[in-house]
Amino acid sequence: MLGALGISEFDERVYRAYLAKPDRTAWEIAEHLGTTPSRIRHAVGRLVELGVLRKERHGQYQPLSPRTALSALLARRRADTEAALTAVWDAVDDLASEYRANRLQGDPTGLVEVITGEAEVTLRVAELTQSMRTHFWVLDRPPYLGPYSNELEETFTMDLLGRGLDIRSVYTPEALELPGRFELITRMAKQGEQARLLPTLPFRLRIMDRHVALLALIGGRYDRIAVVHRSGLLDAILELFDVYWQRAHPIVSTAPETSDQPSTDDLLLLRMLQAGYKDQAIARQLGTSARTVTRRIAAIASRLGLETRFQLGTEAAKRGWI
């Protein structure tokens, strides 16, 4: 049962014997298990090295709590396995690069795949998405392909964050117009997604592990994409992403919270105001009326003794709210 932790079946029997009666000697356990004291001593040495038994005095050993000892051993094994798998993935990447480089010497058209058709694009995007391990960088703007919901996006993003991926997203205001999406992105930003905003973007782009990039070939449509593999072209795309990333403004402030900070709902409203949303667009996000949005903005400004929205935005930024 404990073989995955490096504990053999016989060593597990010895460990269980100590758990049942810790004060037994090696001779007594040998007699109990029907084996020799020498074999028991070797098993005890391995269990001590693994950290599940502790030597008390000559010939006496105390079993550690299984919850503590085996959990620690499990964590070490998991870390060792993950390190080994990471090394394997690195080797796979190196082999794939070598394979692609050799292929490209004879056929350089393999640098770029052109995928057409909604079904084919959906399948290729899914394949590449599932293989991501380290980075997911996005220039996000419509159009989108296939069904979308805030729930699906949240599940997808939380899965990537849980796997430790570096997620960087640059959004346009029109990308955040879907009801509830602005609030979702601000929440995901607090969970670890690095989210920024720009007024416009030239196209929709996905960069995966810095090894491949996906971009739309025709503006306004996402059923024809180019898949760009490691090459000088991909290097240029990575630099282009960095340019837009540096120009963009964080959606969520990194300043520490203050005692006079507005409510979560008011902060969300201020962030949308900063992003350039009109009252009607904010209302759609919040599921309320434009008149209510206008009143709330006026109420926040009044509490701060301000008269204009420009003053409100300046003061909110000064206080580190947005």
C-alpha positions in Angstrom: 0.0 0.0 0.0 2.9 2.4 0.8 5.1 1.4 -2.1 4.6 4.7 -3.8 6.3 6.3 -0.8 9.3 4.1 -1.1 8.2 1.7 1.7 8.3 -1.9 0.7 5.6 -4.4 1.7 7.9 -6.0 4.3 9.0 -2.6 5.7 5.4 -1.6 6.0 4.7 -4.8 8.0 7.6 -3.8 10.4 6.2 -0.3 10.7 2.7 -1.6 11.5 4.2 -3.9 14.1 5.8 -0.9 15.8 2.6 1.0 15.6 0.7 -1.8 17.3 3.3 -2.2 20.1 6.1 0.4 20.2 8.1 -1.2 23.0 8.9 -4.4 21.2 12.5 -5.3 20.4 13.8 -6.4 17.0 13.9 -9.9 18.3 10.3 -9.8 19.4 9.2 -8.3 16.1 11.2 -10.9 14.2 9.5 -13.7 16.1 6.1 -12.0 15.5 6.7 -11.7 11.7 8.4 -15.1 11.4 11.8 -13.7 10.1 15.3 -13.0 11.4 16.4 -10.1 13.7 19.0 -9.1 11.1 16.3 -8.6 8.5 14.2 -6.5 11.0 17.3 -4.4 11.8 17.8 -3.6 8.1 14.1 -2.7 7.7 14.3 -0.5 10.8 17.3 1.3 9.3 15.3 2.1 6.2 12.3 3.3 8.1 14.5 5.6 10.3 16.0 7.0 7.1 12.6 7.6 5.7 11.6 9.4 8.9 8.8 7.1 10.1 10.7 5.6 13.0 12.8 7.4 15.6 15.6 5.8 17.7 14.9 6.2 21.4 17.8 4.2 22.9 19.8 1.2 22.1 17.6 -1.4 20.5 14.4 0.7 21.0 12.5 2.6 18.3 9.5 4.8 18.5 7.1 5.1 15.5 6.2 8.6 14.5 2.5 9.6 13.9 1.5 8.3 10.5 -0.4 11.5 9.8 2.8 13.5 10.4 5.5 11.2 9.1 3.7 9.8 6.0 2.3 13.2 5.0 5.8 14.7 5.1 7.1 11.7 3.1 4.3 12.1 0.6 5.1 15.8 0.1 8.8 14.9 -0.5 7.8 12.2 -3.0 5.5 14.6 -4.8 8.1 17.3 -5.0 10.7 14.8 -6.3 8.2 13.5 -8.9 7.3 17.0 -10.0 10.9 17.9 -10.4 11.5 14.7 -12.4 8.5 15.4 -14.6 9.7 19.0 -15.1 13.1 17.7 -16.3 11.3 15.3 -18.7 9.2 18.1 -20.1 12.3 20.2 -20.6 13.8 17.2 -22.5 10.7 16.9 -24.5 10.8 20.6 -25.4 14.5 20.3 -26.4 13.7 17.3 -28.6 10.7 19.0 -30.1 12.8 22.1 -30.9 15.5 19.9 -32.4 13.0 18.0 -34.5 11.3 21.2 -35.7 14.6 22.8 -36.5 15.6 19.8 -38.6 12.3 19.8 -40.4 12.4 23.5 -41.1 15.7 23.2 -42.8 13.8 21.3 -45.6 10.4 22.9 -45.2 10.3 26.4 -43.5 6.6 26.6 -44.1 6.2 24.5 -40.9 7.0 27.7 -38.8 3.4 28.7 -39.1 0.2 26.6 -39.2 -2.9 28.1 -40.7 -6.1 26.7 -39.2 -9.4 27.5 -40.8 -13.0 26.6 -39.8 -14.6 26.9 -36.4 -14.4 23.2 -35.6 -10.7 23.0 -36.6 -9.8 26.1 -34.7 -11.6 25.0 -31.6 -9.9 21.6 -31.6 -6.4 23.1 -32.2 -6.8 25.8 -29.5 -8.0 23.1 -27.0 -5.0 20.9 -27.8 -2.5 23.7 -27.2 -4.3 25.0 -24.1 -4.2 21.6 -22.4 -0.5 21.3 -23.0 0.4 24.7 -21.2 2.7 24.4 -18.3 4.4 27.8 -17.5 2.9 30.8 -19.3 -0.4 32.0 -20.7 -0.2 35.6 -22.1 -3.2 37.1 -23.8 -4.2 40.2 -25.8 -7.9 40.0 -25.3 -10.5 41.6 -27.6 -13.5 40.4 -29.5 -14.3 38.4 -31.5 -14.6 35.1 -29.6 -15.1 31.6 -30.8 -17.7 29.3 -29.4 -19.9 29.6 -26.3 -18.7 31.9 -23.4 -19.7 32.2 -19.8 -18.2 33.8 -16.8 -18.4 30.4 -15.0 -16.4 28.7 -17.7 -13.7 31.4 -17.7 -13.4 31.4 -13.9 -13.0 27.6 -13.9 -10.4 27.8 -16.7 -8.4 30.6 -15.0 -8.5 29.1 -11.5 -7.2 25.8 -13.0 -4.2 27.6 -14.6 -3.5 29.5 -11.4 -3.6 26.3 -9.4 -1.1 24.8 -11.8 1.2 27.8 -11.2 1.1 29.4 -14.7 2.1 33.0 -15.2 -1.1 34.6 -16.5 -0.8 38.0 -18.1 -3.8 39.5 -19.9 -4.3 42.8 -21.6 -8.0 43.6 -22.1 -9.8 46.3 -24.1 -13.0 47.9 -22.7 -15.1 46.1 -25.3 -13.7 42.8 -24.1 -15.1 43.5 -20.7 -18.6 44.6 -21.8 -20.2 41.2 -21.2 -22.4 41.4 -18.1 -20.3 40.5 -15.0 -17.0 40.0 -16.8 -15.3 43.2 -15.5 -16.1 42.1 -11.9 -14.9 38.6 -12.7 -11.6 39.9 -14.1 -11.0 42.1 -11.0 -11.7 39.0 -8.8 -9.3 36.8 -10.8 -6.7 39.6 -10.6 -6.8 39.3 -6.8 -6.3 35.6 -7.1 -3.2 35.9 -9.2 -4.0 36.8 -12.8 -2.1 39.9 -13.9 -4.7 41.9 -15.7 -4.2 45.2 -17.5 -6.2 47.5 -19.8 -5.7 49.4 -23.0 -8.2 51.4 -25.0 -7.6 49.3 -28.2 -5.7 46.3 -29.5 -4.9 45.4 -33.1 -5.9 41.7 -32.8 -6.5 38.9 -30.4 -3.4 36.9 -29.4 -2.6 34.0 -27.2 1.0 33.1 -26.2 1.5 29.6 -24.6 4.6 28.8 -22.6 6.5 31.3 -24.8 6.8 28.5 -27.3 3.8 29.1 -29.5 1.5 32.0 -30.4 -2.1 32.0 -31.8 -3.5 35.0 -33.5 -6.4 35.8 -35.8 -5.7 36.3 -39.4 -8.7 38.4 -40.3 -9.9 41.2 -38.1 -13.4 40.8 -36.7 -13.3 37.0 -37.1 -11.7 34.2 -35.1 -12.3 31.2 -37.4 -9.0 31.6 -39.2 -5.9 31.6 -37.0 -2.1 31.3 -37.4 -0.2 29.1 -35.0 3.4 30.4 -34.8 6.1 28.1 -33.5 9.6 28.9 -32.2 11.2 31.2 -34.7 12.3 34.7 -35.3 8.7 35.5 -36.0 7.6 34.2 -32.6 10.4 36.3 -30.9 9.0 39.4 -32.6 5.5 38.5 -31.3 6.8 38.1 -27.8 8.4 41.6 -28.0 5.2 43.0 -29.4 3.3 41.6 -26.4 5.8 43.1 -24.0 5.2 46.6 -25.7 1.5 46.4 -25.2 2.0 45.0 -21.6 4.2 47.9 -20.6 1.8 50.5 -22.1 -1.3 49.0 -20.3 -2.6 50.0 -16.9 -3.3 47.5 -14.1 -7.0 46.8 -13.6 -6.5 46.3 -9.9 -4.4 48.6 -7.7 -1.5 47.0 -5.9 -1.5 49.7 -3.2 -2.5 48.5 0.3 -6.0 48.9 1.5 -6.9 52.0 3.6 -9.4 52.4 6.4 -11.4 54.9 4.3 -11.5 52.7 1.2 -14.9 52.5 -0.5 -17.0 49.3 -0.6 -16.2 46.5 -3.0 -19.1 47.6 -5.2 -18.0 51.2 -5.3 -14.4 50.2 -6.1 -15.6 48.1 -9.0 -17.6 51.1 -10.2 -14.6 53.4 -9.9 -12.4 51.0 -11.8 -14.9 50.8 -14.7 -15.1 54.6 -14.7 -11.3 54.7 -14.9 -11.4 52.2 -17.8 -13.5 54.7 -19.8 -16.9 53.0 -19.4 -20.0 55.2 -19.9 -22.8 55.0 -17.3 -24.9 52.8 -19.5 -22.0 50.3 -20.0 -21.4 50.3 -16.2 -25.0 49.7 -15.6 -25.0 46.6 -17.9 -22.0 45.2 -15.9 -23.7 45.8 -12.5 -27.2 44.8 -13.6 -28.7 48.1 -12.7 -29.8 51.3 -14.4 -27.7 54.1 -15.8 -29.5 56.5 -13.5 -28.5 54.5 -10.5 -24.9 54.4 -11.6 -24.9 58.2 -12.1 -26.3 58.7 -8.5 -23.7 56.4 -7.0 -20.8 58.2 -8.7 -22.2 61.5 -7.5 -22.5 60.1 -3.9 -18.9 58.9 -3.9 -17.7 62.3 -5.1 -19.9 64.1 -2.5 -18.4 62.0 0.3 -14.9 63.2 -0.8 -16.0 66.8 -1.2 -15.4 66.7 -5.0 -17.5 68.1 -7.8 -16.4 66.4 -11.0 -15.7 62.9 -12.3 -12.2 64.0 -13.3 -11.5 65.1 -9.7 -13.0 61.8 -8.4 -10.7 59.7 -10.7 -7.7 61.7 -9.7 -8.4 61.4 -6.0 -9.2 57.7 -6.2 -5.8 57.1 -8.0 -4.0 59.3 -5.5 -5.4 57.2 -2.6 -4.4 54.0 -4.4 -8.0 52.8 -4.8 -7.7 52.2 -8.5 
